[in-house]
Amino acid sequence: MLCEWWDAHDKLPFLPCQGIGGGRDRVILRSLTDAVLGVIMDAYFLFSIFRCPMTIRAIIIGLCLSVWVNFWPAYSSLILRSSRADFAHLSVAFLIPFLALLAFNHVFSRRFRGLSSFELIAICSIGMVAANMQGEWLSGYFLGVVTAPIYFASTQNMWAERLWPHFTEWNVLTDRAAATGFYEGLPPGAPFPWDAWIALFPGWILFLGAVFLANFCVVILLRKQWMEYERLSFPIATALLELTGTGDSKDAFANLVRSRFFQIGFALIFGVFCWNVASWFVAALPRLDVMRQINIPIGRGFPPLWFLFQPMTIAFAYFTKSDVLYSIWFFHLLAILQVGIFNRFGLDFGGSDMWCSMAPAIGWQSFGGFIVLVLWGLWMARAHLRNVWRKVWSRNAPIDDEGELLSYRTAFIILILCSIYTVFFLVQSGMNVLTLLTFWGATLILYLGLAHIIAESGLVFLRGPITAQAFTWHVLGVAGMGVPSAVALGLTYTFFCDAKTFAITTLAHVPRLAAVVPAERRRAFVPAIATGALIGATTVIAFTLYQGYYGIGSYNFGVVSFNGSGDGAVGSWTYTANRIHAGTMSTDWNRVRFLGIGAVFTGILLYIRYRFPHFPLHPIGFTISSSGVLRSSLFSIFFSWAIKTLVLKFGGLELYRKIAPLFLGMLAGQIAGIALGVVVDALFFPGNGHKLNRW
């Protein structure tokens, strides 16, 4: 094919291609040269697309936004002690400046050439992915995990004996003085410990970059399956498109703001925030705690229901399918009842691991559902994946990838190279093959499952039912993995902490947003988003290091990543060290049995949905029913489901579309209220701010 391309395009005066051996050798050579040529052509196109003036302007603004969405939340949470922005899968760190940009663009467009919808979508894609670099998504736990085992080591926890022998200077900060300076601050005039960090950063930068790019390639390869064949609803992307518009115009946000429903929703929520901010100055002014968590007891042994009004959850849930919303709150109530019944009968299945479900039994049965849901999805995508594989090796395959963010061949090659490096890094860190396969298998299930579920449900506050680390611990145990593998498993909390994912949930929405952009402009998204993520990570890590060494010291930031909390980096190493010390931990068959129960139940649900498409219960509800974070969203999900059901029943699609701005106004009101609180904290309460954002 290389010769054919030369003949057809360059008209080079080469002799006709002759056989270079057997037929199989010739096919392999032609496939490899075609693959290399495809990568070169894609790379040329990626760089040439930046010549488009619209794209350059949008990319520059997007990269500047990448800096801001990482700087301001770090300053707010670490220095001001004000609202945090690292809770939701669509970060408030991004939404605040992006909505401000939309408002500014609305005013600016009256006299000058404002940003078009295409440009706003590009900026949105860069910013929302870059926001995953701050806080608990990456920077907090990365810096915490690589520094905590040295600084917090003591004679009591015996980390020096249990953990240190398996560390090297390229995977953990082994310099005790450098770690102490980061947590307590450097003495006046002391230089920054460059040697310790320069030895650490190269390997981790390549590893984290490989995980990020692999996630990006996965969602590109599955884009057509999720969007065109399964027709996932993408509520988050739908809401963002409502804000930015879908055409080459600048009027979408202006029309939305002029809507009376938008103004009502905005005024209601923003008014509550303004009242509460005023109460900070006037002690006699009562707070309006309409967004405060209220525990509703059920009975002895039963977890209480959480009543919490979350405008962000309500806004995105409005664009979610009704059967998905119904299944989420229905199965979550069943999970609470199941936990209560187990407690009343005295059934003990051991303690929950860090960042897992409220009870191990229901967490593992939900993860069994996760496994079946993901495997079923891959089975349903077998024809698409087969065509993708053919396209990787032949340009004449029937599937078309001209409109994708990357060609399938390029995405596949990048995915393979990144996967190879991540395996190499973890093996060099001490992880054996069995542990590696178990951990990466569970990680793949959780990553694909959460990306698929959030793309379908619009839940911005969500964790997996268990972590991939917990799955590996209880399937293999210390006896099955060995001490070096256990220590290497502790290092994985740098990028897979808090049962979240490393950007794949936001990356999954990028192809949906880019679908409304002209095809010739889409290929600029990948390098721009990757650059924005790198710039964002550099910004927040550099800021955190500077404040740690030359500011108040990271121990005084007041966040769990650095203050020695059992719910942070220290907690993950405590779990690791204690289990290594016990040494007798083996396969937990009770948890594995519940894993099988959840898998069988989900399989039955999928079969029923396949045979009876109008069956009201969706398997997604069962797979996330045990998520502890979901408890705070239960009322908001039920509220959206009830409102949407009534609207569709009595007003139909016309009324449904008419009142959609009301929910977007509620979202904008919450974002504006949090921004107001941060600004007031910065002016009047620095270091003693107020928390206005939570799960």
N, C-alpha and C positions, 0 to 999 in steps of 0.2 A: 504493500500500500504506500510505502514511502516513495517508491519509484513512480507509482501512479500519480501521487501528489506532485512530485517534481515535474512530471510530464504535463500534468494538467494546468498547474499554476505558474511554475517558474520557467517552463519550456527550456530546461537546462539540456545541453547537448550531450547527454549521457547515452551510453550504449544501452540497449534493452536489458532489463534485469534477467539474469540467468539463474538457474537453480543453484543453491549453495549447499547441496547435500540432499538428504532425503526429504520427502514431502513434509513430514512432521517437523523437521528442523526449519524448513522454509516457512511454515505456518507460524512457528514460535518466533522466528526472527522478525517476520513481518508484523506480528502482533506487538512485539516489544518496541520495534522502531515506531510503529503507529502510536503506541502509548506515549513514548518520549516526545514525539512530534506534537501530540495533542496537548501535553503539559506546556510545551514551549509556546504553542499558539495561544493557549489560555492565558499564560503569563503575559504575553505581549498584549492581549486584549485587555487584561486587567489594568495594565499600566497606561495603555492608550486611552482608556475610557475617562481617565482623569482630565483629559483635554477639554471635556465638556464644561463650559463655564458654570452652568447650573450645578453640576456635580461638585466642582471645586468649592464653590461658595457653601454648599450644604455640608461638605466634608469638613471644611475648616471650622464651621460653627459646631458641627458634631464633635470634633476633636476637642475643641474648647469646652464643650459641655462635658466631655469625658473627664476633664480635670476637675470641673466644678462639682459634679455629682459624687466625686470621691473626697474632695477637700472639705466641703461644708458639713457633711454628716459626721466626718471624723472630728472636726472642730466642735460640732454641736455636742456629741456624746462624750468625747474625751476631755475637752477643756471647759465648755460651758456647763456640762452635766445637764443638758437640755434633752429634747426629744431625739430618740434614735431613729435611724432610717434603714435598718438592716433586717426587718422582720419579713416583709412581703416579697413574693416572687416578682412582682412589679414594684420596684422600690420607690418609696416616697422621696428618696434622694434624687431620683430622676423626675418624678412627676412635678415637684415644686418648680424647678427651673424650666421644665418644658411647658407647663401651663403659663408661666410668666412670659416665655418666648412667644406662645400663641397670642397672648394679650398684647404684647409689644408689637408683634407682626400685624395684628388687627389695626392698631393705631397708626403704625408706620406706613401701612399700605395705602392710606388715604392720600398721601402726598408723594410717595416714592414707590419704586418697584419692590413689593414685598416678596416674601418666600412663597413659592407655590406649594400645592399639596404634595407633589412629588418630593420636593426638597424637605418639607416637614417630615415626611415618612422616613427619608434617609437619616435625618437628624435624630428622629425618634428611635430608629433601630440602633444607631451607634450609642446613644445615651443610655437606653434601657439595659443594654448588655454590659456597658462599662460600669454601671452602678453595681453590678455583682462583684466587683473587686473590693468593695469597702466592707468594713465591719465583720460580722460573723460569716459572711459569704466567703471571704478569703483572707483579707489582711489580718484580722484579729486572731483567728485560729492558726494561720500559718506562722505568724511571728510568735504566738504563744506556745505552740507545740514544739518549735525548734529551739526555744530558749528555756522553757519551764523545767525540763529534766535536769539541767545544770544548776539553775538558780535555786530551785526549791528542794534540791536534794538535802537530806539530813540523815543523822544517825538513826532516827526513828523509822523513816520510810525505806532506808537501805537502798535507795536508787543507785548509789555509786556501785554497789555490788551486783544488783539485779539488772540494771539498764546500761550503765556506762560502758561496759566491755563490748557492747554491740553497736556503739555509736562511732561515727567518723566525722572529721571536720567538714565534710561536704554534705552531710545530711542533718547535722545538729550543731548548734553553736557550742563548741566544746571549750571555748575560752571562758573561764569562770569570771575573770575581771570584766570581759565584754558583756557577759550576761548581767552581772551585778550593776554595771553602769547603765544598762538599758532599763532595769527595773527601779533603780534608785537615783539615777542621774549621775553625770560625771562631775568630778571636782572642778572648780574654776581653772581654766587654762588647759585642761586635759584634752588630748586630741581624740578624734573619733577613731574607734578600733577598726580601721579599714581591713586589715589583714584577716581578721576573723570572719567578717561578712563577705569579703571577696571570695574566700574559699567556699563559702556556703551557697552563694546566689546562683552561679552558672548552672549547676545541675538542677536546682529547683526551678529556675526560670524555664529551662528546656522541658522539664517534666510537666509543670503546670501549663505551659503553652501547648504541649502535646495533648494533654487531656482536653483543653479548650478546643483545639482544632479538630480533634477526633469527634467531640460532641457536635461541632458545627457540621462536619461532613455527614454524620449520621442523620441529622434532621434534613439535610439537603437530599440525601439518597431516599428518604422516606416521604419527602414533601408531596409528591404526586399521589402516593398511596393515601396519606392522611387527608389531603385537601380534595382530591378529585374522585377517589374511589370510596373512602369511608365518609367523606364529607363532614369532618369534625367541625364544630360550630365556631371555635376560636373566639370566645366572648371577649377576652382581653384585647385581641387585635381588632375586633369589631368596634369596641368602645373607642379605641385609639383612632380608628378610621373615621368614626363619627366626629371626633375632635379636629382631625386634620383635613378631612375630605378625601375623595378618591379621584378627583380630576385635576387637570392642570389649572387650578384656580386658587383664589385666596379668600373665598367667601364662606367656607364651611364653618369656621369658628365664629365668624361674625353673625351668621344666620342662627347658629346655636345660641349665642349669647342673647340675641334678641327674642328668643323664645320665652314666653311667659312661664312655662313649666320649668325651664332651666333657672330662671331668676328666682322662682319660689323655692326650688330645691337648694340652690346656693344660699339664699337668705336664711333659710331655716337652720342649716348646719353651721354656716359661718357665724350666724348670730349667737349660737350657743358658745362657740369658741371665744367670740369677742366678750361675751358676758363673763366667762370664766377667767379670761385674761384680766378683765377689770377687777375681778375679785382678788387678784394677787395684791392689788394696791389698797383695796377697801375691805377691811376685815369684816365689816358688817354686811357685806354683800354676799348672799348665799350662793354657793356653786350649783350649777345645773349639771348633775352627774348622770345625764342621760346616756353617756358612753362609758359608764363605769360598770365593771363586772359585778353581777349579783348572783350569789350561789343559792340555788333552790333545792333544798334537801328532798330526797325521795323516801329514804328509810335507812335503818341501821345496816351498814355494810354496803350500801349502794352509793356509787359516786354521785355527787350532786350535779344537777343541771346548771349550766352557766348561761346566764342571761346577759348578753352584751350586744349593744347596738353598734354595728360596724358599717358606716356608709360606704366604704370602699368595697366590702364584700357584697353588700346589697346592690351596688351599681353594676358590678360585673355579673352577678348572678341573674340580673334581669335579662341579660342576653344569652343565658344558658337554657338548654332544653328543659322543659318541665319535668320529664321523667327522670332526668339526671338529678335535678334538685330534690324531687320527692324521694328518690332512692337514697340520697346522702343522709337526709335527716332521719328517714325511717330506719336504716341500718345502724346509724349511730345510736339511736334510742335502744335498739335491740342489743347493741354492744354494751351499753351501760347496764341494762337489765341482766345480761349474761355475767358481767363482772360482779354485780350484786348477789346473784344466785350462787356463784362460786364462793363468794365470801361468806354467805350465810351457811353454806354447807361445809365450810372449812377446807375447801379444796385449795391446796398450796402448790403452785407450779414454779416456785422460785421468784426471785426479785427481778424487776425490770432493769434492763440495761440503760445506759445513758441515752437520752434523746429518742427513746422508743415509746411505745404505747403505754396507756395507763395500766395495763395488766399483760404479762407475757403471753398468756394463753390466747387472748383475742388478737394480740399483735402478730403472733406467728400464724394464726389462721388467716388473718388478713394478708400476710405476706404470701401464704400459699395461693390466695386469690390473685395477688400481684403476678406470681409466676405464670399461672394459667392465662391470665388476661394478656400478658406480654407474648407468651408463646402462641396463643390463639391469634393475636394480631399479626405476628410474623407468618403464621400459617396462611392466614387470609391474604397476606401480601406476597405469597410465594410466586405468583405469576409476575407481579411487578418486579420483585427482586431478581427473578430469572431474566427478565428483559434488561434490567440494569446490568447484570453480569455479562450479558451478550454485548451490551453497548460498551462495556469496559474494554472488550477485546476486539470489537468490530464496529466501525462507523456505520455499517449498513444494517445494524439492528433496528427492529421496527419501532422502538421507543424513541421519542424525541426529547433531547435535553437542551435544546437551544435556549429555552426560556428559564433554565435553572440558574441559580447563583454561581454554580461551578458545573462544568461538564461532569458527567458521572465518572469518566475515567480519571479526571483530576481528583475528584473527591475521594474515590476509592484508593488511589495511590497515596494521598495524604493520610487517609485513615490507616492504611497498613503501616506506613512509616511511623506515624505517631504511636500506634499500638506497639510496635516493636520497641520503641524507645521507652515507653512506660514499663513494659515488661523488663527490659534491661535495667532500668533504674531500681525497681523494686527487688529484683534478684540481687543486684549489687548491694542493696540495703540489708539483705539477709533472708528474704522471703523465699521459701522453697516452692516447687512447682505446684504441689497439691494445694497449699495455702493460696498461692497466686490464682489458680483456676477457681477456687471457691470464692475468694473475695471479688475478683473481677466479674465472675458470673453473677453474684448478688448485686454488684454495682450496676452492671448492665441492665438487670431486671428493674432495679429501682429508678435508674435514670430514664429508661424508655417508658416505664410505667408512669412516673410522675409527669414527664413531658406530655404523654398522651392524655392523661387524666386532666391536667391543667388546661390543655388545649381544648378539651371537651367540656370541662366544668367551669372554668374561669375562676377557680379558687386561688386567691393570691396568698392566703395564709394556709399552708399545708406542709406537713412532713410525711415521710414514709412511715409505715407502721413499725418497722425496725430498721436498724442500720445494717449496712453490709458487714461492718466489723462485728456486730452482735451475732449475725448469722454465721460468720466464720468461727467465732469463739465457740458457739454452742454446737455446731456441726462437727468440728474437728477437735476442739479442746486443746489444751496445752500439750497433751500427750500426742495428739495427731499432727500438730504443726511444729512443735519445737520452740525453744526459747528465742533463737534469732528471728524466726518468722513472727513470733508474738510481738517482739520489739518493732519489727518492720511494719506490722499491722498498726501499731500505735502511731507511726509516722503518717499514716493515711488520713488522720483527722485534720491534716493541714488543708486538704482540699475537699473532704467529704465529712464535714462536721454538722452537728445539729440536725442530722437526718435530712439535709437539703441536697441540692445538686449543684455542680459547678457550672452554672450558666445555661445548661441545656434547656431548662424550662422557658427562658426568655429567647434563646436562640431558636427554639421551635416556632416562635411567632414571627421571626424575621422573614421567612419565605412567604408567609401569609400576607404580611405588610407589603413585601416587595412585589407581590402578584399584581398590584394595581399600578406599578411603575412600568413604563415602557421597557420592553425586553432588552434593548440595547444599552440601558443604563443600569441594569441589575448587577452585572458582574463587578461593578465598583463596590458593592456592599461588603463583600468578604474581606478584601484588604483594609477597607475603611473601618469595619467593625473590629477586626483583629488589632489594628493599630490603636483604636480607641481603648480597647481592653488593656493593651500593654501600657498606654499612657496613663490610664486610670489606676492600674495596679502600681505603677511607679510612683504616682502622685501620693496615694494614700500610704504606701509603705514608707516612702521617704518622710512624709509628715509625721507618721507614728514614731519612726526611729528618731527624728529630730526632737520631738517632744519628750521622748523617753530619755534621751541622753542629755539634752540641753534645757528641757522644760521641767515639768514636775515629777518626772519618772513614771514609767508605765504602770507601776504598782498602784499609783495614786490616780489612775484614770477612772477608776470606779466601775470598770466593766469586767465581766467574768473571764475574759480571755487572759487577763494579766494580774488579777488580784488574788490568785490562789484559790478561787472558788472551786468547789467540787463539781460545778456545772460547766466548767470551762476546760482549758488545756490541762491544768493540774489534775482535774478529775479523770481525764482520759488516761493520763500516765499512772494515776493511782490504781485504776482498774487493771491496767496492764501489769504493773508491778505486783499487785496482790495476787493476781491469777498465776503469774509466773512463780511466785513464792509458794502458793498452794500446790501447784504441780500435778494435782490429781484430777483436774477437770478433764472430762471426756465428753463424748457425744451425749447430748441431753435428749433422750428419746421421747420424753413427754412433749417437748416443744416440737419435735419433728412430727409427732402424731397430729398435733393441732395444725401443723403446716399441711399435712395431707388432708385433714378434714376441710380446711379452707379451700384447698385446691379442688377437691371433689365437689363441694358446694358451688363454687364459681363455675366449674364445668357444667353442672346441671343448669345454672342460671343462663349460661351462654347458649346451651342447647335449647332451652325454652324460648329465649329471645330469637333464636334462629328459626324455630318452628312457628312461633307466634310473635310477629314483629310488634304488635301493639301491647305486649305484656308490660305492665307499668313499672316493674322493678329492673333497674339497670345494674349490671355487675360492678360498675365503678363505685356505687355506694357501699358495697360490701368490702371492696379492697382497701378503702380508706376509713372504714367505720371505726377503727381502733386508734386513729391518730389523735394524740393528746391535744394538739393545736386545734383540731377541728371542733373541739368542745366550745371554744370561744366564738366560733362562727355559726353554731347550730341555730340560734334564734334568727340571725340575719338571713341564713339560707331559707329557713321556714317562712320568714316574712316575705322574701322575694318570691318564693314559690306560691304563697297564698295570693299575693297581689297579682302576679302574672296569671294565675289560674282564673281569678275573677275577671281580670281585664279581657282575656281571650274569650271567656264564656259569654260575657255580656256586651263587649264592645268589638270583639274580633281583631283582626290584624290592623285595621285602620286606627283603632284606639291604642293598640299596643305600640305602634310606631309614633303616634301623636304624643304620648306621655313619656317616651324614652328620654327626652331632654331633662325631665324631672330627676332621673337617677344620675345622669351625668352632672347635673347641677349639684346634687348631694356630694358626689365625688369631688368636684371642684371646690365646694365649700369646705370639706374636710382638709384638702390639701392646702388651701389658703389659710385655714385656721392654724394648722401646724406651722406653716411658714410665719404667720404672725407671732406665734408663741416663741419661736426660735429667735426672731428679731428682737422681741421684748426682753428675752433672757439675755441676749448679747448686750443690750443697752443698760439694763437695770439689775440683772441677777447673774452676772458672769461667775461661773464656778458653783452656782447654787440654783440651777435652772429647774424647770418643771417638765415632767414627762407627759406629753400629750399624745404619744403614739405607742401602740402596743400590739400584741397578737390580737 
